[in-house]
Amino acid sequence: MTKLGNITKALTVTTALLAMSACSTMKEIEIRETKANPNWYQDCEQIGSEGWLFWKTDYAYSCGMGESKFEQASESQAYAFAVKGYAERINGMVNSSTTVDIKGNNGVESRVTQTIVRHSTTDTSIREHVEVKKHAYELAATGRVHTYVRIKMPLNVFDKLLAEAKNDKNAKTIGAIKHSSTTN
């Protein structure tokens, strides 16, 4: 065999080995017949500890789920909902009202009930969080990818963000009171 033949053979074998090793590092996405939430998502704890004995660290957790025809969109949705969960806990406000209206119409009563819940979150700083768990599968019947994530944040960082949000609200309240007293 010539020197050129040996080089060609070596390159072919090397290329084949690289291709096989690349394929062995790929992970197939699971295809399921039925929808199922992972247990850690279903029971997503808000606060917990990780570690051993004296070396435990406290964390604040938040979970999210996404669904899309596209895997990356599903993952982005899940991540966005998990971060939204933090923002709601740090800086969210809820406004709720229920109205019941009973009207008589020619001796016939009709009842209309309306419940309105508004949940708003102002811009909230979220930092130092790390994704710890992720699970994705494709639902065979729809071809849509379902992704679940749980992210964690050190509890001391979460507590700092709560304090910052509280201080911002207090500063805005004081500013509004000062503005109101100067305009009256």
Backbone torsions as a table, in degrees:
resi	resn	phi	psi	omega
1	MET	NA	141.7	-178.0
2	THR	-80.8	166.8	178.9
3	LYS	-62.3	-40.2	178.5
4	LEU	-64.1	-37.9	177.7
5	GLY	-65.1	-40.4	178.0
6	ASN	-65.0	-40.9	179.1
7	ILE	-65.5	-44.1	178.8
8	THR	-61.2	-44.1	179.2
9	LYS	-63.0	-43.6	179.8
10	ALA	-63.5	-42.9	178.4
11	LEU	-64.4	-40.3	179.1
12	THR	-63.8	-46.3	179.5
13	VAL	-63.9	-43.3	179.3
14	THR	-62.5	-43.6	178.9
15	THR	-62.9	-42.9	179.0
16	ALA	-62.9	-42.9	179.0
17	LEU	-64.6	-41.5	177.6
18	LEU	-63.0	-42.8	179.1
19	ALA	-63.0	-42.6	179.5
20	MET	-66.3	-40.8	-179.5
21	SER	-69.5	-34.0	177.2
22	ALA	-64.8	-41.2	179.2
23	CYS	-68.2	-32.7	-177.8
24	SER	-74.2	-17.7	178.0
25	THR	-91.6	-3.4	178.1
26	MET	-81.3	145.0	177.1
27	LYS	-118.7	124.5	179.3
28	GLU	-75.3	141.7	175.5
29	ILE	-78.2	137.0	-179.0
30	GLU	-67.0	139.9	173.9
31	ILE	-111.6	121.1	-176.5
32	ARG	-112.7	152.4	176.2
33	GLU	-87.9	-26.2	-179.2
34	THR	-127.9	152.6	178.7
35	LYS	-75.9	138.9	179.4
36	ALA	-151.7	134.1	175.6
37	ASN	-92.8	139.6	174.5
38	PRO	-64.2	148.9	-179.6
39	ASN	-56.4	-42.6	-178.3
40	TRP	-65.2	-24.5	175.7
41	TYR	-80.0	-44.6	-178.8
42	GLN	-58.1	-39.8	-177.9
43	ASP	-111.8	43.6	-174.7
44	CYS	-61.3	110.7	179.9
45	GLU	-76.8	149.7	-178.7
46	GLN	-81.1	-41.0	-178.2
47	ILE	-139.7	140.7	179.4
48	GLY	-161.5	178.4	180.0
49	SER	-122.9	148.2	175.9
50	GLU	-132.5	144.9	178.0
51	GLY	126.8	-166.5	-176.5
52	TRP	-123.5	135.9	174.2
53	LEU	40.2	-105.5	-174.8
54	PHE	-87.2	-7.0	-176.2
55	TRP	-105.0	36.9	179.6
56	LYS	-87.4	146.4	175.2
57	THR	-121.7	134.9	178.6
58	ASP	-87.7	140.4	-178.5
59	TYR	-133.4	153.5	167.4
60	ALA	-103.2	133.3	-177.1
61	TYR	-113.5	156.6	172.2
62	SER	-150.6	140.5	-177.1
63	CYS	-119.3	155.3	177.5
64	GLY	-150.6	158.1	-179.7
65	MET	-133.7	140.4	177.1
66	GLY	-131.2	154.5	-179.9
67	GLU	-144.9	128.1	179.5
68	SER	-161.5	164.1	172.9
69	LYS	-67.9	-26.0	-176.8
70	PHE	-106.2	129.1	-175.9
71	GLU	-58.4	-44.9	-177.5
72	GLN	-66.0	-37.7	177.6
73	ALA	-65.8	-40.3	177.8
74	SER	-61.1	-44.2	179.7
75	GLU	-66.3	-41.2	179.0
76	SER	-62.8	-40.9	177.3
77	GLN	-62.1	-47.2	-178.7
78	ALA	-59.1	-45.2	180.0
79	TYR	-64.1	-43.1	179.5
80	ALA	-62.2	-41.1	178.7
81	PHE	-67.5	-35.8	177.8
82	ALA	-65.8	-44.0	178.3
83	VAL	-66.1	-37.3	176.3
84	LYS	-59.5	-36.6	178.0
85	GLY	-61.3	-41.1	175.0
86	TYR	-62.1	-48.3	-176.2
87	ALA	-59.5	-40.8	179.2
88	GLU	-63.7	-39.7	-179.6
89	ARG	-71.9	-32.4	-177.5
90	ILE	-82.8	-41.9	-165.9
91	ASN	-141.1	26.3	-175.5
92	GLY	-93.7	154.3	176.1
93	MET	-133.3	143.2	179.2
94	VAL	-121.1	135.7	176.4
95	ASN	-126.5	123.5	-174.0
96	SER	-134.9	142.5	174.7
97	SER	-150.8	149.8	175.8
98	THR	-128.5	134.0	178.6
99	THR	-123.3	129.8	174.6
100	VAL	-117.3	124.5	-177.7
101	ASP	-122.6	114.8	179.5
102	ILE	-110.6	122.8	-177.9
103	LYS	-123.0	141.1	174.4
104	GLY	-97.6	130.1	-179.1
105	ASN	-130.8	101.6	-178.4
106	ASN	53.8	46.2	178.1
107	GLY	81.4	-3.1	179.5
108	VAL	-107.4	122.8	179.2
109	GLU	-86.4	140.6	172.6
110	SER	-127.9	144.7	-177.5
111	ARG	-123.0	130.3	176.5
112	VAL	-121.2	122.8	178.3
113	THR	-116.9	133.2	179.1
114	GLN	-133.7	126.9	175.8
115	THR	-116.7	129.1	179.6
116	ILE	-123.4	126.8	175.5
117	VAL	-123.2	123.5	176.9
118	ARG	-114.3	128.9	177.6
119	HIS	-123.9	121.3	-179.1
120	SER	-128.6	149.1	177.4
121	THR	-132.2	122.9	176.3
122	THR	-76.2	169.2	179.5
123	ASP	-52.0	130.1	-175.0
124	THR	-129.9	134.7	177.8
125	SER	-78.6	125.0	175.8
126	ILE	-123.5	123.8	-179.9
127	ARG	-148.3	163.1	177.7
128	GLU	58.1	45.3	174.0
129	HIS	-110.7	150.7	-178.1
130	VAL	-130.9	135.6	176.6
131	GLU	-75.2	129.1	-179.9
132	VAL	-109.4	-38.7	-177.5
133	LYS	-130.2	143.3	175.6
134	LYS	-148.6	138.8	175.9
135	HIS	-140.7	133.6	179.0
136	ALA	-136.7	146.9	172.7
137	TYR	-151.2	160.6	175.5
138	GLU	-103.5	130.4	176.9
139	LEU	-83.3	117.3	-172.3
140	ALA	-57.7	-40.8	-175.1
141	ALA	-65.2	-31.2	-175.2
142	THR	-111.5	-18.9	-176.2
143	GLY	72.9	13.4	-178.4
144	ARG	-96.8	143.2	-179.9
145	VAL	-91.3	131.2	176.4
146	HIS	-109.3	124.6	-179.4
147	THR	-123.2	135.8	178.6
148	TYR	-121.4	134.5	176.1
149	VAL	-132.1	150.4	169.9
150	ARG	-129.4	121.3	177.8
151	ILE	-111.0	155.5	-179.5
152	LYS	-128.8	153.8	179.1
153	MET	-136.8	135.7	176.1
154	PRO	-53.6	135.2	-175.0
155	LEU	-60.1	-35.2	179.7
156	ASN	-65.7	-33.3	176.0
157	VAL	-69.0	-43.5	178.0
158	PHE	-59.0	-45.2	179.0
159	ASP	-62.8	-37.7	176.8
160	LYS	-63.3	-41.9	179.6
161	LEU	-65.3	-37.5	175.2
162	LEU	-61.2	-45.8	-179.6
163	ALA	-63.5	-42.3	178.7
164	GLU	-60.9	-44.0	-179.9
165	ALA	-63.9	-41.3	178.8
166	LYS	-64.2	-43.4	178.9
167	ASN	-63.4	-40.9	177.7
168	ASP	-61.5	-42.9	179.3
169	LYS	-64.3	-43.0	179.3
170	ASN	-63.6	-41.6	179.6
171	ALA	-63.4	-41.0	178.7
172	LYS	-65.9	-39.7	178.8
173	THR	-64.3	-46.0	179.1
174	ILE	-63.1	-42.5	177.3
175	GLY	-61.1	-40.6	179.3
176	ALA	-67.1	-39.3	178.8
177	ILE	-65.6	-44.8	178.7
178	LYS	-62.2	-43.1	179.8
179	HIS	-63.8	-40.9	-179.5
180	SER	-65.4	-41.3	-178.2
181	SER	-71.8	-27.3	179.3
182	THR	-81.4	-23.6	-179.3
183	THR	-89.5	-14.3	-179.4
184	ASN	-88.4	NA	NA
